[in-house]
Amino acid sequence: MPILELIILLITLVILGNVISHFIPKLPVSIIQIVLGFIAALFMHTTIHLDTDWFLLLFIAPLLFNDAYRFPKRELWELRGPIFGNAIFLVFITTFVGGLMIHWMIPPMPMSVAFALAAILSPTDPVAVQAIAKSANLPDNIMHLVAGESLINDASGLVAFKFALAATLTGTFHIMTATGTFFYMAVFGVVIGLVMMMAINWVRDLLRRKGIDDVVFHVVLQLLSPFIIFFVAEELLHASGVIAVVAAGILANVHTDKNVEDSPELTLVGFSTWSIVAYILNGILFVILGIELPVATHIGHGSSEVNILSAVGYAAAVWLVIFIIRVLWAYLSQVTHRIFTKDENSEKPTWRVAILSGLTGVRGAITMAGVLSVPAFMDDGTRFPTHDLMLSIAAMTILISLVVAAIALPIMTRADKVVNPDIANLKKLFAEGLAPAPQFMTEARARIFILQLAVRTLENLRRETNQSAAYDLILEYQFLIRRIQLKYQSNTALTPIIRDEVELRTIGLEIERNRLMKLLADEEISMLVYHSETRRIDRAEADLENYIHQHPTFSSKWIELAIRRFFRNARIWLSDDHTTALQAQYDLVRHETAKAAIKGLSAYLDKKDSDKVYDYHAVYNLIIQYRNRIEKVKDSKLDNQTQYDHQRAELEVAALSTQREGVQQLYEQHRISRQTAISLRQYINYAENATLVDPTEE
């Protein structure tokens, strides 16, 4: 497949996988993307020649740099011991003990091949764990430990794998040579990464002092940094490119904190760009993993030296061995930490934490890339011993580790409840009588609250001259509030609101129909306009019948409405009647039916039995929609888009300012946690940036 078509296919499958995961939230997106890649390989005959060198350069280098750049420095320092222990010592223990056990369980597999298989299975894949962790309440220290060790264990695992592979190909192995090479690659990798990152930071600072402060230029330079550092370390100086980019990422993180940022735009654009790059690369990793599965397992690729059922059995046994090693290591690490720190207040060692740590040891892309680099033939031309079996076991072990983690982690953490530290501290103060009892809002409820404040501000700022912009914004905020309610509130709470809204809308549509008939009787509109608007009301009434039973967060109705609007405009243009006259009749209908609906609904609500109390937001939302329709008809007769844009921008800034004040008010009253306040402020800042940005600026 041509490279351009392949790239488009890979990105399309990544997006499709994320869409599917939205409808199947219990299934990690990583597994969905692997399945999509597997299907593409089987039915679309998609193939990718996976080479370890370009794979590490293209995917692992930027992803590890980004992870190191974003890794919390305090957690990295506090967990430095466990991280280095897992990343180096656990890798070599897994290689040695796991290799011995694999050789014992599978006698046909030579010892050196067993060591190579155990080595390439030792690196963990934090991306897969993070995807699974979304449905599980994993403790933060376990997540930080897995993320931290994965920054380094790729390098140690690959080094162990290369030496075990070399021993198989050459028949010799020198422990001193291997040890010396590892320390050279690690130490010089750190030095190269730090030196090159300091040089890049110096160049960036120099260019900015010289006036070259273009945001796009500096973001592109950021993106190029890990590729350049990895290439220099790996290809030119034969050190560890993986360790080099990790060291560079950590230094970039420290450098950012030490300097007062005089270009916040660069920081925001940089983070956003890296998020997009990481999103695409992570997704493509799993899709490629799925594409390579048929090659590794020989499904659809002819005969093989191993039976697929035997490979599954061997893989399950290998995964169990590696899992037990990791669990025992995690438990002993807890015991050792408690003994050496002599901290009686520290948590006691538990097998539950050890098992959770073992389950997070998910294998992934590095394992697949490494094992597929194993040559099919030896230097002397003979077949590589148990080549197909090795590939099959590695591929199956990756799948087993993913599936077991996806099933077991949510089950084991189901009873856990993640408590925000701010909330925990406030509850402690309350228990000690030092603070009032906190009534904490969820983030969704807090968002609804600040949006309602914004609507109130827009109502206060609404004038005769800016009504169109004000009603547009109020309507958008009301729709946003409703979407949040549909997404987060229970059906029990929503059903009365929906019933009120349906009842009021039905009455409003009936009033519109009566007014439409009166316009036709008075010969103010033609039969064409009457039938067109009658069908619109009929469709709206039909939609209301199903609205009370289902509240979809996504609907394709807007597509249908757009098509109908297109054909209506085409019919107006092709009609024998004058186009302007027809459009004026449509405007008249929209204006008069909206006025009649507002008047009729007001009269209905005034004379209704006082025992019946309608939901305020249902009434308000409907009235605003009708008022907005009236203003739209008025504005269609004017041609002052610039004034409208200016008014809308001013109102948006005022509404956002009110939301920001609302967040501060909730936080000061201890109604929301610090993390919720940060999340809400971040949302408001993004909305403000989107409001103020000028798409025509270069």
C-alpha positions as CSV (number, residue, x, y, z in Angstrom):
1,M,0.0,0.0,0.0
2,P,1.4,3.5,-0.9
3,I,2.7,5.4,2.1
4,L,0.2,8.3,1.7
5,E,-2.8,5.9,1.6
6,L,-1.4,4.0,4.5
7,I,-1.1,7.1,6.7
8,I,-4.6,8.1,5.9
9,L,-5.9,4.6,6.7
10,L,-4.0,4.5,10.0
11,I,-5.3,7.9,11.2
12,T,-8.8,7.0,10.1
13,L,-8.7,3.8,12.1
14,V,-7.4,5.7,15.1
15,I,-10.4,8.1,14.9
16,L,-12.9,5.3,14.3
17,G,-11.5,3.5,17.3
18,N,-12.1,6.5,19.5
19,V,-15.6,6.9,18.2
20,I,-16.4,3.3,18.9
21,S,-15.0,3.5,22.4
22,H,-17.5,6.3,23.1
23,F,-20.3,3.9,22.6
24,I,-18.5,1.0,24.4
25,P,-16.9,2.8,27.3
26,K,-16.1,-0.4,29.2
27,L,-13.8,-1.5,26.5
28,P,-10.4,0.3,26.4
29,V,-9.8,2.2,23.2
30,S,-6.4,0.5,22.8
31,I,-8.1,-2.9,22.4
32,I,-10.6,-1.5,19.9
33,Q,-7.7,0.0,17.8
34,I,-5.8,-3.3,17.9
35,V,-9.0,-5.1,16.6
36,L,-9.4,-2.5,13.9
37,G,-5.8,-3.0,12.8
38,F,-6.2,-6.8,12.9
39,I,-9.3,-6.5,10.6
40,A,-7.5,-4.2,8.2
41,A,-4.6,-6.7,8.0
42,L,-6.9,-9.6,7.3
43,F,-9.5,-8.1,5.0
44,M,-7.7,-5.1,3.4
45,H,-4.3,-7.0,3.2
46,T,-2.6,-4.1,4.9
47,T,1.0,-4.8,5.7
48,I,3.8,-2.8,7.4
49,H,7.4,-3.7,7.4
50,L,8.2,-3.0,11.1
51,D,11.8,-2.1,11.7
52,T,12.9,-1.4,15.2
53,D,15.2,1.5,14.4
54,W,12.6,3.6,12.5
55,F,9.9,2.5,14.9
56,L,11.8,3.8,17.9
57,L,12.7,7.1,16.1
58,L,9.2,7.8,14.7
59,F,7.0,6.7,17.7
60,I,8.9,6.0,20.9
61,A,11.2,9.1,20.8
62,P,8.5,11.8,20.7
63,L,6.1,9.9,23.0
64,L,8.7,9.4,25.7
65,F,10.0,13.0,25.4
66,N,6.4,14.2,25.8
67,D,5.8,11.9,28.8
68,A,9.0,13.0,30.5
69,Y,8.2,16.6,29.8
70,R,4.8,16.3,31.4
71,F,5.8,14.0,34.3
72,P,5.2,15.6,37.7
73,K,8.6,16.4,39.1
74,R,7.7,15.9,42.7
75,E,6.4,12.4,42.1
76,L,9.4,11.6,39.9
77,W,11.7,12.6,42.7
78,E,9.7,10.8,45.5
79,L,9.5,7.6,43.4
80,R,13.0,7.7,42.0
81,G,14.0,4.5,43.9
82,P,11.0,2.3,42.9
83,I,11.2,3.7,39.3
84,F,14.8,2.9,38.8
85,G,14.3,-0.5,40.6
86,N,11.4,-1.4,38.3
87,A,13.1,0.0,35.2
88,I,16.5,-1.7,35.6
89,F,16.6,-4.4,38.2
90,L,13.1,-5.8,37.6
91,V,13.9,-5.9,33.8
92,F,17.0,-8.0,34.3
93,I,15.4,-10.2,36.9
94,T,12.5,-10.8,34.5
95,T,15.0,-11.6,31.8
96,F,17.0,-14.1,33.8
97,V,14.3,-15.8,35.9
98,G,11.7,-15.5,33.2
99,G,14.1,-16.9,30.6
100,L,14.9,-19.9,32.8
101,M,11.2,-20.6,33.4
102,I,10.4,-20.3,29.7
103,H,13.1,-22.7,28.7
104,W,11.9,-25.1,31.4
105,M,8.3,-24.9,30.2
106,I,9.2,-25.0,26.5
107,P,12.3,-27.3,26.1
108,P,12.5,-26.9,22.3
109,M,13.2,-23.2,22.8
110,P,17.0,-22.7,23.3
111,M,18.1,-20.9,26.5
112,S,19.3,-17.8,24.6
113,V,16.0,-17.5,22.7
114,A,14.1,-17.8,26.0
115,F,16.2,-15.0,27.5
116,A,15.5,-12.9,24.4
117,L,11.8,-13.5,24.7
118,A,11.7,-12.7,28.4
119,A,13.8,-9.5,27.8
120,I,11.5,-8.2,25.1
121,L,8.4,-8.9,27.3
122,S,9.9,-7.0,30.2
123,P,9.1,-3.4,29.1
124,T,5.7,-2.1,30.1
125,D,3.4,0.0,28.0
126,P,2.0,3.0,29.9
127,V,-0.2,4.1,27.1
128,A,-2.2,0.9,27.3
129,V,-2.4,1.2,31.1
130,Q,-3.6,4.8,30.9
131,A,-6.4,3.8,28.5
132,I,-7.5,1.0,30.9
133,A,-7.1,3.2,33.9
134,K,-9.9,5.5,32.7
135,S,-12.4,2.8,33.8
136,A,-10.5,2.0,37.0
137,N,-9.7,3.9,40.1
138,L,-6.0,3.1,40.2
139,P,-4.0,4.7,43.0
140,D,-1.9,7.6,41.9
141,N,1.3,6.1,43.2
142,I,0.9,3.0,41.0
143,M,0.1,5.1,37.9
144,H,3.1,7.3,38.5
145,L,5.3,4.3,39.1
146,V,4.2,2.6,35.8
147,A,4.6,5.8,33.9
148,G,8.0,6.5,35.4
149,E,9.5,3.0,34.9
150,S,8.3,3.0,31.3
151,L,10.5,6.0,30.6
152,I,13.6,3.9,31.2
153,N,12.7,0.2,30.9
154,D,12.3,0.4,27.1
155,A,16.0,1.0,27.0
156,S,17.0,-1.7,29.5
157,G,14.7,-4.2,28.0
158,L,16.0,-3.6,24.5
159,V,19.6,-3.8,25.6
160,A,19.0,-7.1,27.3
161,F,17.0,-8.3,24.2
162,K,19.8,-7.4,21.8
163,F,22.5,-9.2,23.8
164,A,20.3,-12.3,24.2
165,L,19.6,-12.2,20.4
166,A,23.3,-11.7,19.6
167,A,24.1,-14.7,21.8
168,T,21.7,-16.8,19.7
169,L,23.1,-15.6,16.4
170,T,26.8,-15.9,17.3
171,G,26.7,-18.6,20.0
172,T,28.8,-16.5,22.4
173,F,27.9,-14.2,25.3
174,H,30.2,-12.1,27.5
175,I,28.7,-10.8,30.7
176,M,31.4,-8.1,31.2
177,T,31.0,-6.8,27.7
178,A,27.2,-6.7,28.0
179,T,27.4,-4.9,31.4
180,G,29.9,-2.3,30.1
181,T,27.9,-1.7,27.0
182,F,24.7,-1.1,29.0
183,F,26.4,1.4,31.3
184,Y,28.0,3.2,28.4
185,M,24.6,3.5,26.6
186,A,22.8,4.6,29.7
187,V,25.4,7.1,31.0
188,F,26.2,8.6,27.7
189,G,22.5,8.6,26.8
190,V,21.8,10.8,29.8
191,V,24.8,13.1,29.0
192,I,23.8,13.5,25.4
193,G,20.2,14.2,26.2
194,L,21.1,16.8,28.8
195,V,23.8,18.5,26.7
196,M,21.7,18.6,23.5
197,M,18.6,19.9,25.3
198,M,20.6,22.6,27.0
199,A,21.9,23.6,23.5
200,I,18.4,23.6,22.1
201,N,17.1,25.7,25.0
202,W,20.0,28.1,24.5
203,V,19.3,28.4,20.8
204,R,15.6,29.0,21.5
205,D,16.3,31.7,24.1
206,L,18.9,33.4,21.8
207,L,16.4,33.5,18.8
208,R,13.7,35.0,21.0
209,R,16.1,37.7,22.3
210,K,16.9,38.5,18.6
211,G,13.2,39.0,17.9
212,I,12.5,35.6,16.3
213,D,9.5,34.8,18.6
214,D,7.1,33.3,16.1
215,V,5.0,30.8,18.0
216,V,4.7,28.3,15.1
217,F,8.4,28.3,14.6
218,H,9.2,27.5,18.2
219,V,6.5,24.8,18.4
220,V,8.0,23.1,15.4
221,L,11.4,23.3,17.0
222,Q,10.0,21.6,20.1
223,L,8.5,18.9,17.9
224,L,11.8,18.3,16.1
225,S,13.9,18.1,19.4
226,P,13.3,14.5,20.3
227,F,13.9,13.2,16.8
228,I,17.2,15.1,16.6
229,I,18.4,14.0,20.0
230,F,17.4,10.4,19.5
231,F,19.2,10.2,16.1
232,V,22.4,11.8,17.4
233,A,22.5,9.5,20.5
234,E,21.5,6.3,18.7
235,E,23.1,6.5,15.3
236,L,26.1,8.8,15.7
237,L,27.3,8.1,19.2
238,H,25.8,4.6,19.7
239,A,24.3,5.5,23.1
240,S,20.7,4.9,24.2
241,G,18.4,7.2,22.3
242,V,15.5,6.3,24.6
243,I,17.4,7.4,27.7
244,A,18.6,10.5,25.9
245,V,15.1,11.8,25.0
246,V,13.8,11.0,28.5
247,A,16.7,13.0,30.0
248,A,16.0,15.8,27.5
249,G,12.3,15.8,28.3
250,I,12.9,16.1,32.1
251,L,15.4,19.0,31.5
252,A,12.9,20.7,29.3
253,N,10.3,20.5,32.1
254,V,12.8,21.9,34.6
255,H,13.8,24.7,32.2
256,T,10.2,25.7,31.7
257,D,9.6,26.1,35.4
258,K,12.8,28.1,36.0
259,N,11.9,30.7,33.5
260,V,9.1,33.2,33.7
261,E,7.1,32.6,30.6
262,D,6.9,35.8,28.6
263,S,4.9,34.0,25.8
264,P,2.0,32.2,27.3
265,E,0.7,31.7,23.8
266,L,3.7,29.5,23.1
267,T,3.0,27.4,26.2
268,L,-0.6,26.9,25.3
269,V,0.0,26.2,21.6
270,G,2.9,23.8,22.5
271,F,0.9,21.8,24.9
272,S,-2.1,21.6,22.5
273,T,0.1,20.6,19.6
274,W,1.9,17.9,21.7
275,S,-1.5,16.6,22.8
276,I,-2.6,16.2,19.2
277,V,0.7,14.5,18.2
278,A,0.6,12.1,21.2
279,Y,-3.1,11.3,20.4
280,I,-2.3,10.3,16.8
281,L,1.0,8.5,17.5
282,N,-0.5,6.5,20.5
283,G,-3.5,5.5,18.4
284,I,-1.3,4.5,15.4
285,L,0.8,2.4,17.7
286,F,-2.1,0.2,18.6
287,V,-3.4,0.0,15.1
288,I,0.0,-1.1,13.9
289,L,0.1,-3.6,16.7
290,G,-3.2,-5.1,15.4
291,I,-1.9,-5.0,11.8
292,E,1.2,-7.0,12.8
293,L,-0.7,-9.6,14.8
294,P,-1.5,-11.8,11.8
295,V,2.2,-11.8,10.9
296,A,3.3,-12.7,14.4
297,T,0.6,-15.3,14.9
298,H,0.7,-16.5,11.3
299,I,-3.1,-16.2,11.0
300,G,-3.9,-16.0,7.3
301,H,-0.2,-16.4,6.4
302,G,0.1,-20.0,5.6
303,S,1.7,-22.8,7.5
304,S,3.8,-22.4,10.6
305,E,5.9,-24.6,12.8
306,V,3.6,-24.1,15.8
307,N,-0.1,-24.8,16.4
308,I,-2.1,-21.7,17.3
309,L,-3.7,-23.4,20.4
310,S,-0.3,-24.4,21.6
311,A,0.9,-20.8,21.2
312,V,-2.0,-19.5,23.3
313,G,-1.3,-22.0,26.0
314,Y,2.4,-21.2,26.1
315,A,1.6,-17.4,26.0
316,A,-0.7,-17.8,29.0
317,A,2.0,-19.6,30.9
318,V,4.6,-17.0,30.0
319,W,2.3,-14.2,31.0
320,L,1.6,-15.9,34.4
321,V,5.4,-16.3,35.0
322,I,6.1,-12.6,34.3
323,F,3.0,-11.5,36.3
324,I,4.2,-13.5,39.4
325,I,7.7,-12.1,39.1
326,R,6.3,-8.5,39.0
327,V,3.9,-9.2,41.9
328,L,6.6,-10.6,44.1
329,W,8.9,-7.7,43.3
330,A,6.2,-5.2,44.1
331,Y,5.5,-6.8,47.5
332,L,9.2,-7.1,48.4
333,S,9.6,-3.4,47.4
334,Q,6.9,-2.4,49.9
335,V,8.5,-4.5,52.6
336,T,12.0,-3.0,51.8
337,H,10.7,0.5,51.8
338,R,9.0,0.1,55.2
339,I,12.1,-1.4,56.7
340,F,14.6,1.2,55.4
341,T,12.4,4.2,56.0
342,K,11.4,3.0,59.5
343,D,8.2,5.0,59.1
344,E,5.5,3.4,61.2
345,N,2.9,5.7,59.7
346,S,3.5,4.4,56.2
347,E,1.0,1.9,54.7
348,K,1.6,-1.7,55.5
349,P,2.6,-4.0,52.6
350,T,-0.4,-5.6,51.0
351,W,-0.8,-8.2,48.3
352,R,-3.6,-6.2,46.8
353,V,-1.3,-3.4,45.9
354,A,1.3,-5.9,44.6
355,I,-1.3,-7.6,42.4
356,L,-2.5,-4.2,41.1
357,S,1.1,-3.4,40.2
358,G,1.4,-6.8,38.5
359,L,-1.7,-6.2,36.4
360,T,-0.4,-2.8,35.3
361,G,2.6,-4.5,33.7
362,V,0.9,-4.4,30.3
363,R,3.0,-5.2,27.3
364,G,2.7,-3.3,24.0
365,A,4.3,-1.7,21.1
366,I,8.0,-2.0,22.1
367,T,7.5,-5.8,22.6
368,M,6.0,-6.2,19.2
369,A,8.6,-4.0,17.4
370,G,11.4,-5.9,19.0
371,V,10.2,-9.4,18.4
372,L,9.4,-8.7,14.8
373,S,13.0,-7.6,14.3
374,V,14.2,-11.1,15.0
375,P,15.7,-12.5,11.7
376,A,14.1,-15.6,10.3
377,F,17.6,-17.1,9.5
378,M,20.9,-17.3,11.3
379,D,24.2,-15.9,10.0
380,D,25.1,-19.4,8.6
381,G,21.8,-19.6,6.7
382,T,20.0,-22.0,9.0
383,R,16.5,-21.3,10.4
384,F,16.4,-19.2,13.5
385,P,15.4,-21.7,16.3
386,T,11.7,-21.6,17.2
387,H,11.3,-18.3,15.3
388,D,7.6,-18.6,14.6
389,L,6.9,-19.9,18.2
390,M,8.7,-16.9,19.7
391,L,6.7,-14.4,17.6
392,S,3.4,-16.1,18.4
393,I,4.0,-16.3,22.1
394,A,5.1,-12.6,22.3
395,A,2.0,-11.5,20.3
396,M,-0.4,-13.6,22.4
397,T,1.2,-12.4,25.6
398,I,0.6,-8.8,24.6
399,L,-3.1,-9.5,24.0
400,I,-3.4,-11.5,27.3
401,S,-1.8,-8.8,29.3
402,L,-4.2,-6.2,27.8
403,V,-7.3,-8.3,28.2
404,V,-6.6,-9.4,31.7
405,A,-5.8,-5.8,32.8
406,A,-8.9,-4.5,31.1
407,I,-11.1,-7.0,33.0
408,A,-9.3,-7.3,36.4
409,L,-8.3,-3.7,37.1
410,P,-11.8,-2.2,37.1
411,I,-13.1,-5.2,39.2
412,M,-10.3,-4.9,41.8
413,T,-10.7,-1.1,42.1
414,R,-14.5,-0.9,41.9
415,A,-14.8,-0.4,45.7
416,D,-12.2,2.3,45.7
417,K,-13.2,5.9,45.7
418,V,-10.7,8.5,44.6
419,V,-10.9,11.3,47.1
420,N,-9.6,14.7,46.0
421,P,-7.0,15.9,48.5
422,D,-8.6,19.3,48.8
423,I,-11.9,17.7,49.8
424,A,-10.2,15.4,52.2
425,N,-8.4,18.3,53.9
426,L,-11.7,20.3,54.2
427,K,-13.5,17.3,55.7
428,K,-10.7,16.9,58.2
429,L,-11.0,20.5,59.2
430,F,-14.8,20.1,59.5
431,A,-14.3,17.1,61.7
432,E,-12.0,19.1,64.0
433,G,-14.5,22.0,64.1
434,L,-12.2,24.4,62.1
435,A,-14.4,24.7,59.0
436,P,-18.1,24.6,58.1
437,A,-19.5,21.4,56.7
438,P,-18.7,21.3,53.0
439,Q,-21.4,20.6,50.4
440,F,-19.3,19.8,47.3
441,M,-20.6,20.2,43.8
442,T,-19.8,17.9,40.9
443,E,-18.0,19.6,38.0
444,A,-21.1,19.2,35.9
445,R,-23.3,20.9,38.4
446,A,-20.8,23.7,38.9
447,R,-20.6,24.2,35.1
448,I,-24.4,24.5,35.0
449,F,-24.3,27.0,37.8
450,I,-21.7,29.3,36.2
451,L,-23.5,29.0,32.8
452,Q,-26.8,30.1,34.5
453,L,-24.9,33.1,36.0
454,A,-23.7,33.9,32.4
455,V,-27.3,33.8,31.1
456,R,-28.4,36.2,33.9
457,T,-25.6,38.6,32.9
458,L,-26.6,38.5,29.2
459,E,-30.2,39.3,30.2
460,N,-29.0,42.3,32.2
461,L,-26.9,43.5,29.3
462,R,-29.6,42.9,26.6
463,R,-30.7,46.2,24.9
464,E,-32.8,47.0,21.9
465,T,-29.7,47.5,19.8
466,N,-28.0,44.1,20.7
467,Q,-31.0,41.8,21.1
468,S,-30.0,39.5,18.2
469,A,-26.5,38.8,19.6
470,A,-27.8,38.5,23.2
471,Y,-30.5,36.0,22.3
472,D,-28.1,34.0,20.2
473,L,-25.7,33.7,23.1
474,I,-28.5,33.0,25.6
475,L,-29.8,30.2,23.4
476,E,-26.4,28.7,23.0
477,Y,-25.9,28.7,26.8
478,Q,-29.3,27.1,27.3
479,F,-28.5,24.4,24.8
480,L,-25.2,23.8,26.5
481,I,-26.9,23.5,29.9
482,R,-29.3,21.0,28.5
483,R,-26.5,18.9,27.0
484,I,-24.8,18.8,30.4
485,Q,-28.0,17.8,32.1
486,L,-28.7,15.0,29.5
487,K,-25.2,13.7,29.9
488,Y,-24.8,13.7,33.7
489,Q,-28.2,13.8,35.3
490,S,-30.3,10.6,36.0
491,N,-33.4,9.8,34.1
492,T,-35.4,10.2,37.3
493,A,-34.4,13.9,37.6
494,L,-34.7,14.6,33.8
495,T,-38.1,13.0,33.1
496,P,-40.2,15.7,34.7
497,I,-38.2,18.5,33.0
498,I,-38.5,16.7,29.6
499,R,-42.3,16.2,30.1
500,D,-42.8,19.9,30.9
501,E,-40.8,20.9,27.8
502,V,-42.7,18.5,25.5
503,E,-46.0,19.7,26.8
504,L,-45.1,23.4,26.3
505,R,-43.6,22.8,22.9
506,T,-46.7,20.9,21.8
507,I,-48.9,23.9,22.9
508,G,-46.5,26.3,21.1
509,L,-46.6,24.3,17.9
510,E,-50.5,24.2,18.0
511,I,-50.5,28.0,18.4
512,E,-48.1,28.4,15.5
513,R,-50.4,26.2,13.3
514,N,-53.5,28.3,14.1
515,R,-51.6,31.5,13.3
516,L,-50.4,30.0,10.1
517,M,-53.9,29.1,9.0
518,K,-55.0,32.7,9.9
519,L,-52.2,34.1,7.7
520,L,-53.4,31.9,4.8
521,A,-57.0,32.9,5.3
522,D,-56.1,36.6,5.3
523,E,-54.2,35.9,2.0
524,E,-50.9,37.2,3.5
525,I,-49.0,34.1,2.4
526,S,-49.2,31.8,-0.7
527,M,-50.3,28.1,-0.6
528,L,-46.6,27.1,-1.3
529,V,-45.4,28.8,1.9
530,Y,-48.4,27.5,3.9
531,H,-47.7,23.8,2.9
532,S,-44.0,24.2,3.5
533,E,-44.4,25.6,7.0
534,T,-47.2,23.1,7.8
535,R,-44.8,20.3,7.0
536,R,-42.2,21.9,9.3
537,I,-44.7,22.0,12.2
538,D,-45.7,18.4,11.5
539,R,-42.1,17.2,11.6
540,A,-41.6,19.1,14.9
541,E,-44.7,17.4,16.4
542,A,-43.5,14.0,15.3
543,D,-40.1,14.5,16.8
544,L,-41.7,15.5,20.2
545,E,-43.4,12.1,20.5
546,N,-40.1,10.3,20.8
547,Y,-38.3,13.0,22.7
548,I,-39.7,12.1,26.1
549,H,-38.6,8.5,25.7
550,Q,-35.0,9.1,24.6
551,H,-32.6,11.9,25.2
552,P,-29.8,11.4,22.7
553,T,-26.6,13.4,23.2
554,F,-25.9,13.2,19.4
555,S,-28.4,13.4,16.7
556,S,-28.3,13.5,12.9
557,K,-31.3,15.7,12.7
558,W,-29.2,18.7,11.8
559,I,-28.2,17.0,8.6
560,E,-31.8,16.4,7.7
561,L,-32.7,20.0,8.5
562,A,-29.8,21.3,6.4
563,I,-30.9,19.2,3.4
564,R,-34.6,20.3,3.8
565,R,-33.4,24.0,4.1
566,F,-31.4,23.6,0.9
567,F,-34.3,22.2,-1.1
568,R,-36.6,24.8,0.3
569,N,-34.3,27.6,-0.8
570,A,-33.9,25.9,-4.2
571,R,-37.7,25.7,-4.6
572,I,-37.9,29.4,-3.8
573,W,-35.3,30.2,-6.4
574,L,-36.9,28.0,-9.1
575,S,-40.5,29.2,-8.3
576,D,-42.4,31.2,-10.7
577,D,-43.1,33.7,-7.9
578,H,-40.7,36.5,-7.2
579,T,-37.9,35.1,-4.9
580,T,-37.8,38.2,-2.7
581,A,-41.6,38.1,-2.3
582,L,-41.5,34.4,-1.3
583,Q,-38.7,35.0,1.2
584,A,-40.6,37.9,2.7
585,Q,-43.6,35.6,3.2
586,Y,-41.4,33.0,5.0
587,D,-40.0,35.8,7.2
588,L,-43.6,36.9,7.9
589,V,-44.6,33.4,9.0
590,R,-41.6,33.0,11.3
591,H,-42.1,36.4,12.8
592,E,-45.9,36.1,13.4
593,T,-46.0,32.5,14.5
594,A,-43.2,33.2,17.1
595,K,-45.1,36.3,18.4
596,A,-48.3,34.3,18.6
597,A,-46.6,31.4,20.4
598,I,-45.0,33.8,23.1
599,K,-48.4,35.5,23.6
600,G,-50.3,32.2,23.7
601,L,-47.9,30.4,26.1
602,S,-47.9,33.4,28.4
603,A,-51.7,33.3,28.6
604,Y,-51.7,29.5,29.0
605,L,-49.3,29.7,31.9
606,D,-51.2,32.5,33.6
607,K,-54.6,30.7,33.6
608,K,-53.2,27.3,34.3
609,D,-54.1,25.7,37.6
610,S,-51.7,26.9,40.3
611,D,-51.0,23.3,41.4
612,K,-49.1,22.7,38.2
613,V,-45.6,24.2,38.4
614,Y,-43.6,24.0,35.2
615,D,-39.8,23.7,35.2
616,Y,-38.4,27.3,34.9
617,H,-35.7,26.3,32.4
618,A,-38.1,24.5,30.1
619,V,-40.3,27.7,30.0
620,Y,-37.4,30.0,29.7
621,N,-35.6,28.0,27.0
622,L,-38.8,27.9,24.8
623,I,-39.5,31.6,25.1
624,I,-35.9,32.5,24.3
625,Q,-36.1,30.3,21.1
626,Y,-39.2,32.2,19.9
627,R,-37.6,35.6,20.8
628,N,-34.5,34.6,18.9
629,R,-36.5,33.7,15.9
630,I,-38.1,37.1,15.9
631,E,-34.7,38.9,16.1
632,K,-33.4,36.7,13.3
633,V,-36.2,37.9,11.0
634,K,-35.5,41.5,11.9
635,D,-31.8,41.1,11.3
636,S,-32.3,39.5,7.9
637,K,-33.6,42.8,6.7
638,L,-30.4,44.6,7.8
639,D,-26.8,44.2,6.5
640,N,-24.6,45.0,9.4
641,Q,-22.6,41.8,10.2
642,T,-19.7,43.8,11.6
643,Q,-21.8,45.4,14.2
644,Y,-23.3,42.1,15.2
645,D,-19.9,40.5,15.5
646,H,-18.7,43.3,17.7
647,Q,-21.8,43.1,20.0
648,R,-21.5,39.4,20.3
649,A,-17.8,39.5,21.2
650,E,-18.5,42.1,23.9
651,L,-21.3,40.0,25.4
652,E,-19.2,36.8,25.3
653,V,-16.4,38.5,27.2
654,A,-18.8,39.8,29.8
655,A,-20.4,36.3,30.1
656,L,-17.0,34.6,30.5
657,S,-16.0,37.2,33.1
658,T,-19.2,36.3,35.1
659,Q,-18.4,32.6,34.8
660,R,-14.8,33.3,36.1
661,E,-16.3,35.2,39.1
662,G,-18.7,32.4,39.7
663,V,-15.9,29.8,39.9
664,Q,-14.1,32.0,42.4
665,Q,-17.3,32.4,44.5
666,L,-17.9,28.6,44.6
667,Y,-14.3,27.9,45.5
668,E,-14.2,30.5,48.3
669,Q,-17.4,29.0,49.7
670,H,-15.9,25.5,49.6
671,R,-18.5,24.3,47.2
672,I,-16.0,22.9,44.7
673,S,-12.5,21.5,45.1
674,R,-9.3,23.1,43.9
675,Q,-9.0,20.6,41.0
676,T,-12.6,21.4,39.9
677,A,-11.9,25.1,40.0
678,I,-8.8,24.6,37.9
679,S,-10.7,22.5,35.4
680,L,-13.5,25.1,35.1
681,R,-11.0,28.0,34.8
682,Q,-9.2,26.2,32.1
683,Y,-12.5,25.7,30.2
684,I,-13.3,29.4,30.5
685,N,-9.8,30.4,29.4
686,Y,-10.1,28.1,26.3
687,A,-13.5,29.6,25.5
688,E,-12.1,33.2,25.9
689,N,-9.2,32.4,23.6
690,A,-11.6,31.0,21.0
691,T,-13.7,34.2,21.3
692,L,-10.8,36.6,20.9
693,V,-8.9,34.8,18.2
694,D,-8.9,36.3,14.8
695,P,-8.8,33.5,12.1
696,T,-7.6,36.0,9.5
697,E,-4.5,36.9,11.5
698,E,-1.2,35.5,10.2
